[in-house]
Amino acid sequence: MAEARNPAGLAGPEEDTIIKMVGLKKSFGPHTVLRGVDLDVPRGRVTCIIGRSGEGKSVLIKHVLGLIEPDAGDVLVDGESMIHCSQRERRRRLRRFGMLFQNGALFDSMSAFDNVAFPLRESGQKMSRKELAERVEAKLEQVGLQGVGAKYPGQLSGGQRKRVGLARAIALDPEILLYDEPTTGLDPVRTHAVDEMILNTARDLNITSVVITHDMQAVHEIADVVAMLYGGVIHVRCDAATLRDHPSEVVQSFLHGRPMADASTGQLVQD
Amino acid sequence: MIGALLRPVEALGAAILGFLTLLGGVTRMAIEGWIMAVAPPYRLGLFFKQMDFVGVGSIVIISITGFFTGAVFTLQSNLAFRNFGAEGFTGATVALALTRELSPVLTGLMVTGRAGSAMAAEIGTMRVTEQIDALEVMAVNPVQYLVSPRLVASVIMLPALTMTYNVIGMAGAWLVGVGYLGIDDSVFWTRIWLYVDPDDIIVGLIKAACFGFVIAAVSCHRGFHAGGGAEGVGQATTRAVVISSVSILISDYFITSLLEYGLLAGG
């Protein structure tokens, strides 16, 4: 795997690409996570990034936001680098993004209301208390959680925390929403509700969505484009229907929960 | 064979490198924290909240330790001075020891245990639960939001707490010295008036401000670099307390040398 750059993640000429990952490489000490990821994310559509646990999906999404600096490669959003720019410039570019973290990442010391109000207050937009309250309630209502504003994160269930996290992520009406395993740890009913929420948010607000998941049911329900991360590169990028019948042994093993060969050692591992 | 011989050298090198990396990291964060403290947007509420936590929240513990430090130091000094029939010097000795050394150092150590550990634990928890990443994604500078208020609050509140320690410590000394040991009240205060200068108090307050800086910088840095879930937060908190405490004692020597002799070498 000396030079493992794989062009599988690139889009066709007809697609309008908003995020372009180019040759991303990242190692943590002796452990190489990304070996040269190339991936195009189409504008206004839902892209699911799948792969086993520990493949580096969360690391990849943090590169998109510039939270982790790659050893090599770049992330371009409409041609603007998220990596090779000043902190100030990166923060300006981050205003186009919203992110739902795996466990919501709500601020423990603030109520649900203040969590959703946080990006509105920090954005510097001038608005009265009444306007702020209306906007926060509207966002909470959008995720089906009206009336929970006074509760603290510790008083909310896992599903509610994720939905408050989503309300916070969409508070400033971002163009791009990133979801890090939004349904992990939820029961099937809540999983379906979150999937619907992702789909509705993407459709209603015309948001570009990137969803990290290993829930194949969710992929089939919400994905326009699926990219599979395997061995530190994008192994396959296609639409959800194509993935089901993809000839790759790795893809079929993943879909059917069979042991897969570790890309670096060649040994079979059970996820 | 050679490998075995070189191992201690490697370990020493790694330890020195680790120390320099830590020192560099803490210094860098502290400088950024100071710069961002005066840069917009201004979040005065966060500064007041930290001043309340570091300062007001520590008053009770500082008062208790201050009172008993003054009291016990009076008992001990009086024992020594009694050998020379110079019990009258007890008050001035306790006052000098408190203002110049005991108050700033013990205040620093108490605040490290109470507020420094809390800073490391809170920021460390925010790190491992991705709340710091969430701040970044919302285009908020986490150093400005989390570190700057704690740095400024600690630098302001440590001298205030040290002054409280001085006053309560002297109250303890007076109660034990005059009330229990029978030192003459006017002698007790006259000697203090004669031997304690405003400079003695100022030196202590400068030290306290430096210790406040050290506590906040080290604790925030350790919290920021916490990793590995609850265990990582626990380690970060322990290290914050240990490193801050040792740094206070080491820097105390150098600050004293610098302020009293004008040279680090103590010439």
Boltz contact constraints between the chains, C-beta under 6 A:
constraints:
  - contact:
      token1: [A, 65]
      token2: [B, 137]
      max_distance: 6.0
  - contact:
      token1: [A, 67]
      token2: [B, 133]
      max_distance: 6.0
  - contact:
      token1: [A, 67]
      token2: [B, 136]
      max_distance: 6.0
  - contact:
      token1: [A, 91]
      token2: [B, 139]
      max_distance: 6.0
  - contact:
      token1: [A, 94]
      token2: [B, 139]
      max_distance: 6.0
  - contact:
      token1: [A, 95]
      token2: [B, 139]
      max_distance: 6.0
  - contact:
      token1: [A, 99]
      token2: [B, 137]
      max_distance: 6.0
  - contact:
      token1: [A, 101]
      token2: [B, 130]
      max_distance: 6.0
  - contact:
      token1: [A, 105]
      token2: [B, 130]
      max_distance: 6.0
  - contact:
      token1: [A, 105]
      token2: [B, 131]
      max_distance: 6.0
  - contact:
      token1: [A, 105]
      token2: [B, 134]
      max_distance: 6.0
  - contact:
      token1: [A, 107]
      token2: [B, 131]
      max_distance: 6.0
  - contact:
      token1: [A, 119]
      token2: [B, 138]
      max_distance: 6.0
  - contact:
      token1: [A, 122]
      token2: [B, 140]
      max_distance: 6.0
